Amino acid sequence: MAQGSIYKVTFLHQGEVWEVFARQVSQGGLFGFVEIEELSFGDASKIVVDPSQERLAKEFEGVRRTYVPLHSVLRIDEVEKEGSGRITRAESGAGVAQFPSPVYTPEGGSEKS
């Protein structure tokens, strides 16, 4: 992907919509996952403190790279400026829907054809 780009990645995680900013996003080496590297959590010197941004920073503290399941990703945008990550509830009727899980079913499962 382009050098110096900043990406906003929005994905579903346990009934919440997580929005993170990163410098590198790719298909990655794990089948069915999006690889997100160099996460950024905005300017820590702000006077107003956002609890969801702090929660994201704590969740990803010490993480060099994270893999998000492809079917959980809602959107990836290349943006001009880095923003603050956030966590919001995924409310029904809010225009956000998750694909049925699991997307990939193992062979020889208990389902009958």
Sequence and secondary structure as in RCSB ss.txt:
>XXXX:A:sequence
MAQGSIYKVTFLHQGEVWEVFARQVSQGGLFGFVEIEELSFGDASKIVVDPSQERLAKEFEGVRRTYVPLHSVLR
IDEVEKEGSGRITRAESGAGVAQFPSPVYTPEGGSEKS
>XXXX:A:secstr
  TT EEEEEEEETTEEEEEEEEEEE  SSTTEEEEEEEE   TT SS  HHHHHHHHHTTT SEEEEEGGGEEE
EEEESS    EEEE  TTSS     S SS  TT S   
